[in-house]
Amino acid sequence: MTSNDQSIHPGPPVEVCVAANDLEAQIVKSFLESNGIPVMLQGDAASKVYGFTIGGMAEVRVFVPEPLAAQAIELLESGGEEEEEAEPA
């Protein structure tokens, strides 16, 4: 069995944001993963069972590997502005 050093990140996962609901969390996850950052989502199971879409029970926490947390936060704060600026108007 061989290990891929790129897929193993030392340290505990770090919470980089709290999404309002599962849909928002999936969008954040897709955005970060498209920028090469692996993501783990953690939400309340009751929200999926009962279909909560607003409120504290619907919140989903977004975690990334510790070494990539600063990069993930920077990407989330920029909101993909670099990509939007690159497109011609």
DSSP file (Angstrom, degrees, kcal/mol; ACC not computed):
  #  RESIDUE AA STRUCTURE BP1 BP2  ACC     N-H-->O    O-->H-N    N-H-->O    O-->H-N    TCO  KAPPA ALPHA  PHI   PSI    X-CA   Y-CA   Z-CA
    1    1 A M              0   0    0      0, 0.0     2,-0.3     0, 0.0     0, 0.0   0.000 360.0 360.0 360.0 129.2    0.0    0.0    0.0
    2    2 A T        -     0   0    0      2,-0.0     2,-0.4     0, 0.0     0, 0.0  -0.793 360.0-139.1-105.5 150.3    1.4    3.4   -0.9
    3    3 A S        -     0   0    0     -2,-0.3     2,-0.8     5,-0.0     3,-0.1  -0.862   6.9-138.6-109.7 145.8    0.5    6.7    0.7
    4    4 A N    >>  -     0   0    0     -2,-0.4     3,-1.5     1,-0.1     4,-0.5  -0.889   8.9-158.9-101.6 108.4    0.0    9.9   -1.1
    5    5 A D  G >4 S+     0   0    0     -2,-0.8     3,-0.7     1,-0.3    -1,-0.1   0.765  89.0  62.8 -60.0 -26.6    1.6   12.7    0.9
    6    6 A Q  G 34 S+     0   0    0      1,-0.2    -1,-0.3    -3,-0.1    -2,-0.0   0.774 102.3  49.3 -71.3 -25.0   -0.6   15.3   -0.8
    7    7 A S  G <4 S+     0   0    0     -3,-1.5     2,-0.6     1,-0.0    -1,-0.2   0.524  97.2  79.6 -92.2  -5.1   -3.8   13.8    0.6
    8    8 A I    <<  -     0   0    0     -3,-0.7    -1,-0.0    -4,-0.5    -5,-0.0  -0.910  59.3-176.1-106.9 119.3   -2.5   13.6    4.2
    9    9 A H        -     0   0    0     -2,-0.6    57,-0.2     2,-0.1    -3,-0.1  -0.963  19.6-133.4-118.4 122.8   -2.6   16.8    6.2
   10   10 A P        +     0   0    0      0, 0.0    56,-0.2     0, 0.0    -2,-0.0  -0.291  65.1  36.4 -70.7 157.2   -1.2   17.0    9.7
   11   11 A G  S    S-     0   0    0     55,-0.1    55,-0.2    54,-0.1    -2,-0.1   0.007  95.0 -57.1  89.9 164.4   -3.1   18.6   12.5
   12   12 A P        -     0   0    0      0, 0.0    54,-0.6     0, 0.0    52,-0.1  -0.367  63.1 -91.8 -75.5 157.0   -6.8   18.8   13.4
   13   13 A P  E     -A   65   0A   0      0, 0.0     2,-0.4     0, 0.0    -2,-0.0  -0.389  40.9-141.3 -65.5 149.5   -9.4   20.1   11.0
   14   14 A V  E     -A   64   0A   0     50,-3.2    50,-2.2    -3,-0.1     2,-0.5  -0.949  11.0-123.9-118.0 132.8  -10.1   23.9   11.4
   15   15 A E  E     +A   63   0A   0     -2,-0.4    48,-0.3    48,-0.2     3,-0.1  -0.624  30.5 174.0 -74.4 123.8  -13.5   25.5   11.1
   16   16 A V  E     -     0   0A   0     46,-2.8     2,-0.3    -2,-0.5    -1,-0.2   0.638  61.4 -10.4-107.2 -19.2  -13.4   28.2    8.4
   17   17 A C  E     -A   62   0A   0     45,-1.1    45,-2.8     2,-0.0     2,-0.5  -0.981  53.9-125.6-167.4 165.8  -17.0   29.2    8.3
   18   18 A V  E     -A   61   0A   0     -2,-0.3    43,-0.2    43,-0.2     2,-0.2  -0.978  27.8-148.8-120.7 116.6  -20.6   28.3    9.3
   19   19 A A  E     -A   60   0A   0     41,-3.1    41,-2.1    -2,-0.5     3,-0.1  -0.568  16.8-128.5 -84.3 148.4  -23.0   28.0    6.5
   20   20 A A  S    S-     0   0    0     -2,-0.2     2,-0.3    39,-0.2    -1,-0.1   0.808  84.4 -12.4 -66.0 -30.7  -26.7   28.9    7.1
   21   21 A N  S  > S-     0   0    0     39,-0.1     4,-2.2    38,-0.1    39,-0.2  -0.927  81.0 -83.1-159.2 179.8  -27.9   25.6    5.6
   22   22 A D  H  > S+     0   0    0     -2,-0.3     4,-2.4     1,-0.2     5,-0.2   0.865 121.9  55.1 -64.7 -37.3  -26.8   22.5    3.7
   23   23 A L  H  > S+     0   0    0      2,-0.2     4,-1.7     1,-0.2    -1,-0.2   0.941 110.4  45.1 -61.9 -47.2  -27.2   24.2    0.3
   24   24 A E  H  > S+     0   0    0      1,-0.2     4,-2.4     2,-0.2    -1,-0.2   0.895 112.0  53.4 -62.6 -39.5  -24.9   27.0    1.2
   25   25 A A  H  X S+     0   0    0     -4,-2.2     4,-2.7     1,-0.2    -1,-0.2   0.885 106.8  51.6 -63.0 -39.3  -22.4   24.5    2.7
   26   26 A Q  H  X S+     0   0    0     -4,-2.4     4,-2.4     2,-0.2    -1,-0.2   0.862 109.4  50.5 -66.5 -35.3  -22.4   22.6   -0.5
   27   27 A I  H  X S+     0   0    0     -4,-1.7     4,-2.3     2,-0.2    -2,-0.2   0.928 112.5  46.1 -67.1 -45.0  -21.7   25.8   -2.5
   28   28 A V  H  X S+     0   0    0     -4,-2.4     4,-2.6     2,-0.2     5,-0.2   0.919 113.0  50.7 -62.1 -43.8  -18.8   26.7   -0.1
   29   29 A K  H  X S+     0   0    0     -4,-2.7     4,-2.8     1,-0.2     5,-0.2   0.927 110.9  47.9 -60.5 -46.3  -17.5   23.1   -0.3
   30   30 A S  H  X S+     0   0    0     -4,-2.4     4,-2.1     1,-0.2    -1,-0.2   0.908 112.0  50.4 -61.7 -42.5  -17.6   23.1   -4.1
   31   31 A F  H  X S+     0   0    0     -4,-2.3     4,-0.6     2,-0.2    -2,-0.2   0.931 114.3  43.1 -61.8 -47.6  -15.8   26.5   -4.3
   32   32 A L  H ><>S+     0   0    0     -4,-2.6     5,-2.2     1,-0.2     3,-1.0   0.918 113.9  50.3 -67.5 -43.0  -13.0   25.4   -1.9
   33   33 A E  H ><5S+     0   0    0     -4,-2.8     3,-1.7     1,-0.3    -1,-0.2   0.844 104.4  58.2 -65.4 -32.4  -12.5   22.0   -3.6
   34   34 A S  H 3<5S+     0   0    0     -4,-2.1    -1,-0.3     1,-0.3    -2,-0.2   0.700 106.0  51.7 -69.2 -16.4  -12.3   23.7   -7.0
   35   35 A N  T <<5S-     0   0    0     -3,-1.0    -1,-0.3    -4,-0.6    -2,-0.2   0.158 128.5 -99.4-102.3  16.1   -9.4   25.6   -5.5
   36   36 A G  T < 5S+     0   0    0     -3,-1.7    -3,-0.2     1,-0.2    -2,-0.1   0.672  82.0 128.9  81.4  19.1   -7.7   22.4   -4.3
   37   37 A I      < -     0   0    0     -5,-2.2    -1,-0.2    -8,-0.1    -2,-0.2  -0.929  53.7-135.3-111.1 117.7   -8.7   22.5   -0.7
   38   38 A P        -     0   0    0      0, 0.0     2,-0.4     0, 0.0    30,-0.1  -0.425  25.5-157.1 -69.3 146.2  -10.4   19.4    0.8
   39   39 A V        -     0   0    0     25,-0.1     2,-0.4    -2,-0.1    25,-0.2  -0.946  17.0-164.2-130.6 144.6  -13.5   20.0    2.9
   40   40 A M  E     -B   63   0A   0     23,-2.5    23,-2.9    -2,-0.4     2,-0.4  -0.998  14.7-153.8-124.8 132.5  -15.4   18.3    5.6
   41   41 A L  E     -B   62   0A   0     -2,-0.4     2,-0.4    21,-0.2    21,-0.2  -0.832   8.5-171.4-106.6 144.1  -18.9   19.3    6.5
   42   42 A Q  E     +B   61   0A   0     19,-2.3    19,-3.4    -2,-0.4     2,-0.3  -0.964  18.4 150.7-137.1 119.1  -20.5   18.9    9.9
   43   43 A G  E     -B   60   0A   0     -2,-0.4     2,-0.4    17,-0.2    17,-0.2  -0.866  51.3 -80.6-138.4 172.4  -24.2   19.5   10.6
   44   44 A D    >>  -     0   0    0     15,-0.7     3,-1.2    13,-0.4     4,-0.7  -0.622  31.3-141.9 -77.0 128.3  -27.0   18.4   12.8
   45   45 A A  H >> S+     0   0    0     -2,-0.4     4,-2.0     1,-0.3     3,-0.6   0.813  98.5  66.8 -61.1 -30.1  -28.5   15.1   11.5
   46   46 A A  H 3> S+     0   0    0      1,-0.2     4,-3.0     2,-0.2     6,-0.3   0.826  91.4  62.2 -61.8 -31.0  -32.0   16.4   12.5
   47   47 A S  H <>>S+     0   0    0     -3,-1.2     4,-1.0    10,-0.3     5,-0.9   0.875 107.6  42.9 -63.9 -35.5  -31.8   19.1    9.8
   48   48 A K  H <<5S+     0   0    0     -4,-0.7    -2,-0.2    -3,-0.6    -1,-0.2   0.887 115.5  48.6 -75.4 -39.2  -31.6   16.5    7.1
   49   49 A V  H  <5S+     0   0    0     -4,-2.0    -2,-0.2     1,-0.2    -3,-0.2   0.928 124.8  28.8 -66.3 -45.2  -34.3   14.3    8.7
   50   50 A Y  H  <5S-     0   0    0     -4,-3.0    -1,-0.2    -5,-0.2    -2,-0.2   0.496 105.9-121.1 -98.1  -5.1  -36.8   17.2    9.2
   51   51 A G  T  <5 -     0   0    0     -4,-1.0    -3,-0.2    -5,-0.3    -4,-0.1   0.805  40.2-179.2  73.6  30.3  -35.6   19.3    6.3
   52   52 A F      < +     0   0    0     -5,-0.9    -1,-0.2    -6,-0.3     3,-0.1  -0.414  12.5 172.1 -62.7 136.2  -34.7   22.4    8.3
   53   53 A T        +     0   0    0      1,-0.2     2,-0.3   -32,-0.1    -1,-0.1   0.463  61.7  37.8-123.0  -8.6  -33.4   25.2    6.0
   54   54 A I  S    S+     0   0    0      5,-0.0     3,-0.2   -33,-0.0    -1,-0.2  -0.956  89.2  37.5-138.7 159.6  -33.2   28.1    8.5
   55   55 A G  S >> S-     0   0    0     -2,-0.3     3,-1.4     1,-0.2     4,-0.6  -0.174  99.1 -53.1  92.1 174.1  -32.1   28.6   12.1
   56   56 A G  G >4 S+     0   0    0      1,-0.3     3,-0.8     2,-0.2    -1,-0.2   0.798 129.7  59.0 -59.3 -33.8  -29.5   27.1   14.3
   57   57 A M  G 34 S+     0   0    0      1,-0.2   -13,-0.4    -3,-0.2   -10,-0.3   0.734 104.1  52.8 -70.8 -19.8  -30.5   23.5   13.5
   58   58 A A  G <4 S+     0   0    0     -3,-1.4    -1,-0.2    -4,-0.1    -2,-0.2   0.607  83.2 116.2 -89.6 -12.4  -29.9   24.0    9.8
   59   59 A E    <<  -     0   0    0     -3,-0.8   -15,-0.7    -4,-0.6     2,-0.4  -0.232  47.9-160.6 -61.1 143.9  -26.3   25.4   10.2
   60   60 A V  E     -AB  19  43A   0    -41,-2.1   -41,-3.1   -39,-0.2     2,-0.4  -0.996  10.2-139.9-128.0 127.9  -23.5   23.4    8.7
   61   61 A R  E     -AB  18  42A   0    -19,-3.4   -19,-2.3    -2,-0.4     2,-0.5  -0.707  12.3-146.3 -90.1 137.4  -19.9   23.9    9.9
   62   62 A V  E     -AB  17  41A   0    -45,-2.8   -46,-2.8    -2,-0.4   -45,-1.1  -0.913  18.4-174.5-109.1 121.3  -17.2   23.9    7.2
   63   63 A F  E     -AB  15  40A   0    -23,-2.9   -23,-2.5    -2,-0.5   -48,-0.2  -0.881   6.6-179.6-117.0 146.8  -13.8   22.4    8.1
   64   64 A V  E     -A   14   0A   0    -50,-2.2   -50,-3.2    -2,-0.3   -25,-0.1  -0.914  44.1 -77.5-134.3 162.7  -10.5   22.2    6.2
   65   65 A P  E >>  -A   13   0A   0      0, 0.0     3,-1.8     0, 0.0     4,-0.5  -0.350  46.8-115.5 -60.5 142.4   -7.1   20.8    7.1
   66   66 A E  G >4 S+     0   0    0    -54,-0.6     3,-1.3     1,-0.3     4,-0.4   0.844 112.2  55.5 -50.1 -45.0   -5.1   23.0    9.4
   67   67 A P  G 34 S+     0   0    0      0, 0.0    -1,-0.3     0, 0.0     4,-0.2   0.739 113.2  43.1 -64.9 -18.9   -2.3   23.8    6.9
   68   68 A L  G <> S+     0   0    0     -3,-1.8     4,-2.4     1,-0.1    -2,-0.2   0.374  85.3  97.4-105.2   3.3   -4.8   25.1    4.4
   69   69 A A  H <X S+     0   0    0     -3,-1.3     4,-2.7    -4,-0.5     5,-0.2   0.913  82.9  49.0 -61.9 -45.9   -7.1   27.1    6.7
   70   70 A A  H  > S+     0   0    0     -4,-0.4     4,-2.3     1,-0.2    -1,-0.2   0.910 113.0  48.0 -61.8 -42.1   -5.5   30.5    6.0
   71   71 A Q  H  > S+     0   0    0     -4,-0.2     4,-2.3     2,-0.2    -1,-0.2   0.908 112.0  49.8 -64.6 -42.1   -5.8   29.9    2.3
   72   72 A A  H  X S+     0   0    0     -4,-2.4     4,-2.5     2,-0.2    -2,-0.2   0.917 111.1  48.5 -63.7 -43.8   -9.4   28.8    2.6
   73   73 A I  H  X S+     0   0    0     -4,-2.7     4,-2.6     1,-0.2    -1,-0.2   0.912 110.8  51.2 -63.0 -42.4  -10.4   31.8    4.7
   74   74 A E  H  X S+     0   0    0     -4,-2.3     4,-2.0    -5,-0.2    -1,-0.2   0.913 111.1  48.1 -61.2 -43.1   -8.7   34.2    2.2
   75   75 A L  H  X>S+     0   0    0     -4,-2.3     4,-1.5     1,-0.2     5,-0.8   0.915 112.6  48.3 -63.3 -43.2  -10.6   32.6   -0.7
   76   76 A L  H  <5S+     0   0    0     -4,-2.5    -2,-0.2     1,-0.2    -1,-0.2   0.887 111.6  49.5 -66.3 -38.4  -13.9   32.8    1.2
   77   77 A E  H  <5S+     0   0    0     -4,-2.6    -1,-0.2     1,-0.2    -2,-0.2   0.860 111.5  48.7 -68.8 -34.5  -13.3   36.4    2.1
   78   78 A S  H ><5S-     0   0    0     -4,-2.0     3,-1.1    -5,-0.2    -1,-0.2   0.768  95.3-149.1 -75.3 -24.5  -12.4   37.3   -1.5
   79   79 A G  T 3<5 -     0   0    0     -4,-1.5    -3,-0.2     1,-0.3    -4,-0.1   0.760  64.2 -60.5  63.4  25.1  -15.5   35.5   -2.7
   80   80 A G  T >><S+     0   0    0     -5,-0.8     4,-1.7     3,-0.1     3,-0.5   0.732  90.9 148.4  76.0  22.3  -13.9   34.5   -5.9
   81   81 A E  H <>  +     0   0    0     -3,-1.1     4,-2.3     1,-0.2     5,-0.2   0.827  65.9  60.7 -59.7 -33.2  -13.3   38.2   -6.9
   82   82 A E  H 3> S+     0   0    0      1,-0.2     4,-1.2     2,-0.2    -1,-0.2   0.917 105.6  47.1 -61.1 -42.4  -10.1   37.3   -8.8
   83   83 A E  H <> S+     0   0    0     -3,-0.5     4,-0.7     1,-0.2    -1,-0.2   0.897 111.8  50.0 -66.6 -40.5  -12.1   35.0  -11.1
   84   84 A E  H >< S+     0   0    0     -4,-1.7     3,-0.7     1,-0.2    -1,-0.2   0.875 108.5  52.5 -66.1 -38.1  -14.8   37.6  -11.7
   85   85 A E  H 3< S+     0   0    0     -4,-2.3    -1,-0.2     1,-0.2    -2,-0.2   0.788 102.3  60.6 -68.7 -27.1  -12.2   40.3  -12.6
   86   86 A A  H 3< S+     0   0    0     -4,-1.2    -1,-0.2    -3,-0.2    -2,-0.2   0.737  86.9  89.5 -73.7 -22.3  -10.6   38.1  -15.1
   87   87 A E  S << S-     0   0    0     -3,-0.7     2,-0.1    -4,-0.7    -3,-0.0  -0.571  85.2-116.3 -78.3 135.9  -13.8   37.8  -17.2
   88   88 A P              0   0    0      0, 0.0    -1,-0.1     0, 0.0    -2,-0.1  -0.423 360.0 360.0 -69.4 146.6  -14.2   40.5  -19.9
   89   89 A A              0   0    0     -2,-0.1    -2,-0.0    -4,-0.1    -4,-0.0   0.456 360.0 360.0 -85.5 360.0  -17.2   42.8  -19.4
